[in-house]
């Protein structure tokens, strides 16, 4: 998306029939968001299962091909079979290209942007916005977050973050209607030299703050130190080394998950611990 987006402009406020935002590059690949999807299914599972009507999930800015929306729909349906996934894209040609993959009412596609157009007064239990804000100015992020959180149902979750092209490295922020809650780091552990390799995938709200004296830099520095100290566990595999590093890191940082998630190559901390 263009970096010149101004959340105070008339385009950002929205005009009748005009999506809010600008077109992304559209880069996408199958299985690119599998790590994020796996975490979403685990974290949002109780809310999905307890919803009193079919919940709505949104894949916002799915790109030039609909693979991420198709995959999100399938993964969430293993938790709640009647969940309805809506893929939203600002580019009409991308919506048209996605329509052959629709499975109404469980998977549909429509044109839109940050206004998140849904039917009537409907709100989303999940909005996933992966690799959408990366190309915006950092100053636009708070306004976009606020707007998207305003489209969440009670108990809903906005997941906004960045990953590499084939889904090996992710960092995302999870937000509720009240604002940011957590930051999750996730990686394919085979081939990971050190945890700070994930710095290049920090979301827009954090990536420019990975400098000495800022919390996210301190966190990644401590994580690298714990990873180095856990090198002997590498004899048992990268997963055991990651688990040992997370266990040590938890002595000085408020980690919100435990071994079960660490074994997936994840670690989650409160937003407040890393906020700029």
Buried (B, 14 or more C-beta within 10 A) or exposed (E): BEEEBEBEEEBBEBEEEEBBBBBBEBEBBEEBBBBBBBBBBBBBBEBBEEBEEBBBBBBBBBBBBBBBBBBBBBBBBEBBEEBBBBBBBBBEEBBEBBEEBBEEEBBBBBBBBBBBBBEEEBBBBBBBBBBBBBBBBBEBBEBBBEBBBEBBBEBBBBBBBBBBEEBBBBBBBBBBBEEBBBBBBBBBBEEBEBBBBBBEBBBBBBBEBBEEEBBBBBBBBBBBBBBEEBEEBBEEEBBBBBBBBBBBBBEEBEBBBBEEBBBBBBBBBBBEBBBE
